[in-house]
Amino acid sequence: MKPDLVLKLSLLIAAFASFVLSVSLYFQAGTDDINGRLNGIYVGIWVPSILALGAFILAGNRKSNHE
């Protein structure tokens, strides 16, 4: 497999796992468990962060390959 494809797949898997963990944390918390729900929201913020990190890495790889 190409390294770019491996990177893309691993980032997508990490983002999806973060999303699933976030949803499970949020909905497993009871209605009175504010900290549990906040933990779910906090983990949910990881999803765009992981995807943005991947975009920056891939953009850097493309720039260095063209030089």
Secondary structure, DSSP 4 states (H G I P E B T S, - for coil): --HHHHHHHHHHHHHHHHHHHHHHHHHHS-TT-HHHHHHHHHHHHHHHHHHHHHHHHHHHHHHHHH-
